[in-house]
């Protein structure tokens, strides 16, 4: 098999995968097909989806765990 045939074969495989992904997205959207699968934007151009960095998520998680540990410690102290 030469390189061109291998590339055509790979292209066909990727097109099948893309079709499967598009169909899964359509199913998750309730069967509607969106013309643009890009990020949602409002009329003022602001993105509708907000994202947090991994560092911020980790910091929030750490603070929440500390809060719950404090609550559990106070509860255990009152139970004695």
Helices and strands as residue ranges (DSSP letters): H 3-28, H 54-79
